[in-house]
Amino acid sequence: MDEITKLTDVLVIGEINNSEIDKTTLEVLGVSNILRSKGIKRVGTLIGGNSVKDGELKKVIHYGSDYVIFIKNAVFSEFAYHVTAKIFIDYIKMINPIIILSAATVHGTTLMPYIAAKLNTGLTADCTSLDIDPIDGKLLQIRPAIGGNIMATIKTMTIPQMATVRPNTYRPTYINNRDGQIIVKQDESKYNSGFLLSEIETRKRHQNLVDANIICSGGRGLKNIKNFALVSKLAEKIGGVVGASRVAVEQGWASYPHQVGLSGKTVSPKLYLALGISGAIQHLAGIQTSQYIIAVNRDPEAQIFRVSDLGIVGDVTEVVTKIIELLEKRGQNASF
Ligand SMILES: Cc1cc2nc3c(=O)[nH]c(=O)nc-3n(C[C@H](O)[C@H](O)[C@H](O)COP(=O)(O)OP(=O)(O)OC[C@H]3O[C@@H](n4cnc5c(N)ncnc54)[C@H](O)[C@@H]3O)c2cc1C
């Protein structure tokens, strides 16, 4: 294994859910691929899990890892992060990477600070961009700071340099002809923290903005909370989730967890509907990896039309009401 892991520049701490590689892990590999053009050579991935479906580890190779180590142990499904961290740290010490990355998911944001503390190194959380300093080769960790008023570029002076990457910031990149080693290791560590896990409740993952395929977002153009309710109605009709601009949140038409943008959520749906939203740079920062954007705005010069695949110029309340009426006439929910 020493031969395989030797000279690893970037180690990605991956995540597995329902025996499948989480898409956020592939996104982190996406940014690692970009860093390759800046001098990063060897990228490895370390994943812990109870089981993994056929083909999933090969997928990690196709998305940019040179090798993947899958550590098998039932303890990972309990997410006892101190046990997980201990197992991972043994591997990290063996691999000796210069950079460790993970997605800023619940998994990543819980595990990475613990690992960083144990390795006596720094960690930059929730980066929206990563780069390599052309002068000293250090990792440039870029993230909004001071409530999103500035973009801070952070360098860690200790090694390994550790960062978590905000989900939906980078697109995964599938590379067809890629070979790499897949290593599966059985680990026998047990969960013995002294706490008693009396009951583990399994819930269907709550669909939120970050995971949503369809998002209907409303902005100031809707004018009031009554009209904003049309956004929820449309979302319900087309199986979407409600998003909002910061102005809509400040007006109290939607709560903060619905805010999309630089100081809200970064989303990556198949379809993003921007309803009465101007397309300010801070809003666009949160929707740039959306597959299709449809905007409704009465101003034909609105910035949002520059990033939209389809634009409707008109009064947003009238347009949305009309769409809902048409969907209701169809007598069934639309599907995308
Ligand atoms: C540090 C910082 C962080 C920020 N973070 C975020 C963030 O995370 N998310 C975010 O969204 N913003 C953020 N903002 C705010 C951002 O700059 C904009 O102010 C905000 O996105 C504007 O929201 P809006 O598009 O709803 O409103 P406006 O910019 O006022 O746009 C309203 C739009 O509605 C259209 N309109 C008006 N009436 C109608 C009508 N009847 N029918 C159709 N269209 C109509 C107008 O033509 C206009 O284009 C941030 C700002 C700062 C400084």
The ligand as a Gaussian input file, in Angstrom:
#p B3LYP/6-31G(d) Opt

LIG

0 1
 C      -22.542000      40.748000       1.620000
 C      -23.824000      40.514000       0.891000
 C      -24.330000      39.226000       0.836000
 C      -25.537000      39.001000       0.158000
 N      -26.026000      37.736000       0.089000
 C      -27.149000      37.507000      -0.636000
 C      -27.672000      36.183000      -0.770000
 O      -27.168000      35.220000      -0.209000
 N      -28.769000      36.013000      -1.540000
 C      -29.411000      37.060000      -2.185000
 O      -30.409000      36.815000      -2.884000
 N      -28.926000      38.313000      -2.047000
 C      -27.839000      38.566000      -1.287000
 N      -27.402000      39.824000      -1.139000
 C      -28.277000      40.922000      -1.621000
 C      -28.170000      41.181000      -3.102000
 O      -27.147000      42.119000      -3.336000
 C      -29.493000      41.763000      -3.634000
 O      -29.830000      42.909000      -2.893000
 C      -30.676000      40.798000      -3.579000
 O      -30.323000      39.552000      -4.160000
 C      -31.835000      41.382000      -4.367000
 O      -32.964000      40.598000      -4.186000
 P      -34.120000      40.639000      -5.272000
 O      -33.599000      40.192000      -6.570000
 O      -35.281000      39.926000      -4.688000
 O      -34.533000      42.201000      -5.281000
 P      -34.196000      43.322000      -6.332000
 O      -32.759000      43.387000      -6.649000
 O      -34.846000      44.549000      -5.838000
 O      -34.916000      42.821000      -7.652000
 C      -36.279000      42.715000      -7.808000
 C      -36.518000      42.348000      -9.256000
 O      -37.896000      42.154000      -9.438000
 C      -38.296000      42.750000     -10.673000
 N      -39.702000      43.106000     -10.543000
 C      -40.235000      44.112000      -9.819000
 N      -41.568000      44.074000      -9.923000
 C      -41.878000      43.047000     -10.738000
 C      -43.080000      42.506000     -11.231000
 N      -44.256000      42.993000     -10.883000
 N      -42.997000      41.445000     -12.054000
 C      -41.806000      40.926000     -12.431000
 N      -40.652000      41.382000     -11.985000
 C      -40.676000      42.437000     -11.149000
 C      -37.393000      43.949000     -10.849000
 O      -37.280000      44.257000     -12.222000
 C      -36.097000      43.430000     -10.252000
 O      -35.281000      42.871000     -11.244000
 C      -26.218000      40.076000      -0.474000
 C      -25.669000      41.359000      -0.422000
 C      -24.492000      41.576000       0.249000
 C      -23.913000      42.957000       0.283000

